[in-house]
Amino acid sequence: MDAAAALREADALHLGKQYDAAAVAYRRALSADPESLQAWYGLGCACASQYAYGDAIAALRRVVAARPDAAGARCTLAEALFQLGETDAAVAEYRLAAESGDPQARTVALAAIACIAPGCPGLGHAAVRSARQDWAASIGDGIRPLPPLRQRAEGKLRVGYVSAHFGARNWMKPVWGVINRHDRDRFEIHLLADGADPSADSGYVDHAEDHVWRIASLSNAELARRVREAALDVLVDLSGYSRQGRLALFLHRPAPRQLTWFNMYASSGLSCFDALVGDAAVVTQAEEAAYSEPIVKVPGTYLAFEVLYPVPEVAPPPVLRNRLLTFGSFASAHKITDGVVAAWARILLGAPSARLLLRNQTLHDASNRLALIARFASRGIAPHRLVLSGGAEHFEFLRSYDEVDIALDTFPYNGGTTTTEALWQGVPVLSFNGDRWASRTSRSLLLAADLADWVVANEREYVERAIALAQHEATPAALTRMRQEMRSRLRASAACDTGTLCRALEELYTGGRA
């Protein structure tokens, strides 16, 4: 088959979403014509669609090197770079795409930068807010807020929670801890589900009087109209930028009081929220001026959680049987930035008998594993020091903590769910006080859990502490005690005090109303 015929076949397969077969056909076309930019572009897109980001990056870099004006290729390249933790490089590519003059690429790029900005090491508070305001301005034209309504003075307060993740048991541990505890004599609860329904499997305790809305098919304008018709007093965003398009709902101002909580770990960049819920550990008073919305700080942690579904029992630390200490992180690959790789490499160099176990969905693909191995190798870490695994069913995924002695936090985008799950499985998480909200979420949880000694002052101390733990002869015994006591310790701490968090949110929702 000649190059042109192979390319036609590949494009047809790609159009039919047969990405594996399309990638094979694109490679066949390239074997006949190695200079075909169309084939390189198709291969890069097919690989990205299969989550083979390492291969996608290699292909798409060839395209943009030859065609700097290829804005679509830059956007796909940027997404692949982001997914492998090369966040600064991703933002640079998105900016070039936004400046290309291609309106569609600009729309994609502005949205992507706004989404990923809090986890980008090169962007500070002002730059994050600016990126999000730029995106908000691009979607705000034509949206006119509904006429203002007063919060009703009588009857139950009607509170609506908007989320795309009600069915995701792993993500919703703080949310269900609050919603299950609401005082139904005072509050009428509406769950606006942008995805799967709330269920017992995800942790929701059903109340007959609660209202579940299925909103995935509704436009923001239509949903705003329905919220207004239902006379909801308070509307709470739970998805943040993980369901970015739904944020425009709040620009319509359908409820008298609008808040964002749980998944907004930086300024939203929007002017439509009356409060962003956090705590004293994640936002300093001096930083509040960098936010587009008022910050309300609840007592303890704003991420107080409960585990309301089956999980594995806590196992003894693996150092007892392995005779070497295993550091680990189950964070998403996009959180493993170059700075994180550099810090973890310094830890492994300073603790030559230790190893590092990394597990996430992205590492299922061989090209992604090779890309990560290369990043560590460039810092002197041999492949045998790393144990890399892909994703798994959630129960089995949690069981992998049986193989981790100490979890290492990522930065500037910390764990949230990852931190709570590590702790619940008895694994202490080593973190440090970062420079932004996203790099203090673990700090919030660890302080609330009375584990302040696992939050050091800065990155240098983080590396030094990890090395010291790996070398100290008392570490195995200390880890054994921690794992035996961790769940009871958590249950007795502010980290799992969802009742207090619920009462604080209820007071915020009422705004002083009796």
N, C-alpha and C positions, 0 to 999 in steps of 0.2 A: 504494500500500500504506500502511495506517495504521500508527501507531507500535507498537501492540500486535502486529500481524501481523509487522512487521519485527523486533520483539524476539523473537518466538517463532522466527522463521526463524534469527536470529542465534544464539540459544541452542542450537538444534538443530545448526547448523554447528559451533559451539564444542564441543558434546558429541562430535561426530564428528571433532574435531581438525582441522577445515578452517579454520585460524586466519585465513588471508588473507581468505577469503570471509566468515568471521564478522565480521571487523573492518569490512568493507564494509557488511554488514547492520546492525551496531551503529550505524555512522555514519548509515545511512539512517533508523534508528529515532530517532536524536538530531536529525536534521533536522526530523522531525515533532514530537518532544517533547524540547527541549533540557534539560529538568529531570529527565529519567528517570535516577535514580541507578543503577537496575539496568542500563540501557544503558551508562552511563559505567563501571560496574564491569566489565561484560562486555568492553567495549572495552579497558579497561586490562589485563585478564587475557589477552585475545587478543593484544594488542600485546606483552606480556611474553613470551608463548609463542613469538612470532616474533623475539624478541631486539630488538624496537623499543622500547628502554627509554625513550627521550625521549618518545615518544607515550604510553607506559604511565604515566609519571610525571604528565604533564599530566592524563590522565583520572582517575587514582586520587586525586590531590590534591583534585579536586572531590568525590569520594566521602567522603573522611575529613573534609573541611571541613564537609560537611553532616551526616555521621554519625560523630562522634568514636568511637563504640563499635563501628565496623565493623572488627573485629580482623583478619579475613581480608584485607580491602583494605589494611590497614596492613602486613601481612606482605608482600604482593605489591609494594606501594609501596617498602618497605624493600629488597627484593631488587633492584628496578630502580635505586634510588638507589645501592646498593652497586656494581652493575655499571658505573655511569658514574663511579665514583670519589668519590661523595659519601658517604663511609664514616661520618663522624660523624653525619650526618643519618639514615643507615640504622639505626645503632645506636639512635638516639633513637626512631625509629618502632618498631623491634622491642621496645624496652622498654615502650612504650605498649601494644603488642599483648600482651606477656607479663603486664601488669598488668590486662588487660581482664576477667579472669574466665573467658575462653574457654579450656578446657583444651587443645584442639588448637592454638590460636594460641600458647599458652604453650610447648608442646612445640617447635613450629617456631621460635619466637623464641629460646628458650634455645640450641637447636642452632646457629642461624645466628650469634648473637652469639659463641658459643664459637669458631666457625670463623673469623670475620673479624676477631676482636679484635686479633691481632698487627699488622694493617695499619691499625688505626684510630688516627689521630693523637691523639685525645683520651683514649686509654687507656694507662696506664703498666704497668709490670711487674706490680704487685699487682692491678690491675684485670683484666689479661689472665688471670692465674692464677685469680682469683676467678670470672670468667665461665666458664672451663673447668671449674672445680670445681663450679659450679652445675649445668652440663650433666651432668657425670659423676654427680652425686648423683641427677639425674632419671632416669638410665638404669641406675643401679647396684642399685636395689631388686630383690631376687629373685635376683641373681647371687651365688652362693656359690662362692668359689674352690675348685678341686679340691684334694684333700689334697696337701701338699707332697711333692715327689720330689727325691731327690738327683741331681745331675749324675753320669752314669755315669763310672766311673774307668777303663774299658778300652774298646778299640775306637776307631773313628773318631768324632770329635765330630759329632753330627748337628745341622746348622744349617738352620733354616727361615726363608726370607725371604717376607714377606707383602706383596703389592703388587697394586694394580689397574692398573698401568701398564707391565707387562713388555713389552707390544707397542708402546709409544710411544717411538720412536727418539729423538725430540728431548729427552724428559725424563730418560732413563735413562743418560746418559753417565757419571756417577760410579758408578752401581750396576753396570753391566756391566764397567767397568774393574776393580772389586773382584772380582765373582763369577767372571769369566773367569780371574782369577789365583789363586784359592784352591788350596791344596795338597790335591789329591784323595787323596793318601796319608794325610792326617791328618784331612780333613774330608769328610763326606758331605753334599752340598748338596741341599736340598729347596726348590723354588720354588712357593710357594702363590699361584697366579694367580687374582686376583679379577676378571680381565678377559681380554684376549687373551693367548694363549700367548707365552712367550719365543720369539724367532726370530732368525735371522741378520740379517734386515732391521732389527731394532731394536738389534743390536749384540751379541747373545748368541752365544758360541762354545760350541756344543753339546758336552757330555760324556756319553758313553753311560751313565755311572754316576749322573748326576744324576736326581733325581726331580721331575717336574712334576705338581703337583696342580691340578685345576680345581675351584675352591671357590665360584664365584659363586652357586650354588644352595643352598649350605649355610648353615644358621643358625649363629650364633656358638657356641651350646651344642653342636651336632653337630660343628662343626669343632674345638672344644676337645677333645671326646672323641677324635676321630681323631688330633689332635696327640699326645695322651697315649698312645694305642695305638701310635703310631709311635715313641714314646720319643724325640722330639726333645729335644735338650739345650738348645738355644738357639733362641729365636724372635725375629725381628727385624722390627719394623714399618717399612715403607718409604713408606707412603701418608700417614700422619699424618691431618690433618683433611680431606684431599682425598677420602678414603673414610671419612667420619666414623663411620658405623654399624659398621664393622669393628673399631673400637677396643675395643668391648665384648668382643671375643674375649679380649683380654689381661686383662680383669677376672676371667676364669675361671682364670687362672694355669695354663695347660696345660703350660708348660715350666718347668724349674727356673730358667732364666735368660732374662729378657725385656728387650729393648732397643728403642729407637727411634732411627733414623738417617735422614738424607737429607732428609726432608720435614717435620720437626718443628722449626720455627724459633722456638719459644717454649715455655714450660712446657706439657706436655700436660694438666696439671690432674688427672692420674690418679696413683694410688698404686701401680700395678701394674708400673711399669717400674723395672728395676734400674739403668738408665743411659740418658742422652740423650747422643748423640755429637755433639760440636761441636769447636771449636778455640779457641785463645787470642785470635783476632781477633774472634770473634763474641760471646763472653761474658766479662765481667770477673769477677774473683774476688768482688768486692763484690755482684754481681748474682746469684750462684749461690743465695743464700738465697731468692730470689724464685721458684725452680723447685721443683716437687713431686717431682723425681727428681734423683739425683746427675748432675752433668755430667762427662763424660769428654772430655778434650781431646786429640785426635790431633795428631801433628806436621804442619806445613804446613797444608793446608786440608782440612776434612772433605768438601769438594766436588771433590776432585781428579778430573779427567775425562779421557776418551778419546773421540775422534770415530771411530766404527767403521762409518760408512755414507757413501755418496757425498754430497759437498757441492760447491758451486761453488768455483772457483778464486778467489783473492783478486784484486780489481781495484784499479787505481790510485784514489787519493782523488778524488771527483767535483769537488772545488774546482779541480782542474787544468783541467777543461773548462768548469765553470760560472762560474768567476771570482767565486764567492761561496761562503761556507762553509755547509754544511748540517748542522745538529744533527739528531739523530734518537733515537727511542725506539720499540722494538717491544714494549714491555711491555703486558700485559693492561690493558684500560681501567680496571678496578677499582683499579689501582695509581696512576692519575693523579688524586690527591686535589687538593683545593683548594690546599693548600700547594705541591704540585708545579706546578700551573698558575701560581700566583703567582710562583714562582721562575723558571720558564721564560719567563714574560712579562717579568720584569725582565731576563733575559738578552737577549731579543729587542729590548727597548727600548734596552739598552746597546750592542747590536751591530746597528744598523739595516740593515746590508746582508745579514745572515744570515737563514736561514729554518729552519723546524722541520718535519721529516718524521715523522709518527706512523703506525704501521701495527699493527693488531690486528683480530681477528675482529669485535669489536663495531662497529668503524667501517664495516662493510659496510652498515649501515642508515643511511638519510638522517636520521632523527630523532636518532640518536645523534651523527652528525657535527654537526648543527645545534646540539645542546646543548653540545658541546665548543667549537664556534666562538663561541657566546654567552659561555661562561666566559672565553675569551681576550679577547673584545671588551670585556668589563666591566673588563679590566685594560689596555686601550689597544692591543690587538694586532689589526690588520686581518686579515681572512680570507686575503688573498693571501700573508701571511707563513707560512701553514700549508699543508702537503701532507698530506692525510688519505687513507689507503687501508685497505681491509678485508683479511681473511686470504687465504691462498693455500696451495696444495700446498707441502709443507715445503721442497723444493729451491728452488722459485721464491720462497718467502718469504725464504729465506736470500740469494738473489740480490739482494734489495732492499737489502742492506747495501752494494751497489755505489754506491748513491745517498746514502750517509751518510758524512760525514767524521768526526764525533765523536758518540758515543752519550752521552746524558744519563741518569743513573740516576734511578729513582723513589724516593720515601721517604714514610712510614717503611717501606714494603715494597719493598725492593730487587729487582733482578733476580737470578736464580740461573741458570736455563737461558738467559734472555735475555742475561745478561752473558757466559756462556761462548760463546754463539753469536756475539755481536758480536766478541769477541776473536778467535775462530777465523777469522772473516772479515776480520780485519785492522783492525777498528775499535776504537780505544781507548774506554774507558768512563770518564767522569768521575763520581766518587762522593765521598761524605764520610762521616766517622765518625759514625754516628747514635746514637740513644739506646737501642737494643734490638737483639737478635739479627737480627730481620727487616730492620733497616736497616744491617746490617753484612755481609751475605752477599757483596756485591760487594767489600767491603774484604777479606774472607777470600781471595777469588780473585785480586784485584789484587796484594795483598802477596805471595801465593804465586807469582805470575807475574813478580815483580820489577818491578812497575809501581806502586811506592809513590807516585810523584809524581803519580799520577792519583787519589789518595785524599787529599782536603784535610780540614781539621780540622772544618769546620762549614758550614752552609748559606750563610752570607755569603761565605765563601771559594769555595764551589762556584760561586756566581753570578759573582763577580769573576774567577775563573779562566776560566770559559767565555767571558766578554766579552773578556778579554785574548787568549785563543786565537783568537777570531774576528777580532781587530784586528791581530794581530802578523803582519808580512810574512814571517816565517820559518816560519809554521805549515804552509803547503802542502808545503814541502820536508821538514819534520820528519814530517808524516803519511805522505809517500811512503816515507821510510825505514822507518817503523814497519810499514807494511803489507807491505813487502818482507821484513821480518825476523820478523814476528809469530809465524808458526806454528813456525818453528825455535826461536824464543825460548821459546814456550810448552812445546814438547816437552822442552826442556832444564831446565824449571823445576819447582818443587814443585806448580804448578797442574795438571800432567799426570802427576804421580808416583803413579799408582794402585797401583803395587807397594808402596810404603811405606805407603800407606793400608790396603791389604789386610793387610799384616803387623801393623799396629797393631790392626786389628779382630780378626784371628785371636787375638792375644794377649789382647784383651779378652774374647773368647768363651771362651777356655780358662780364664780366671781363674787363670792360673798353673799349670794342669795341663800336664804335660810332653807 
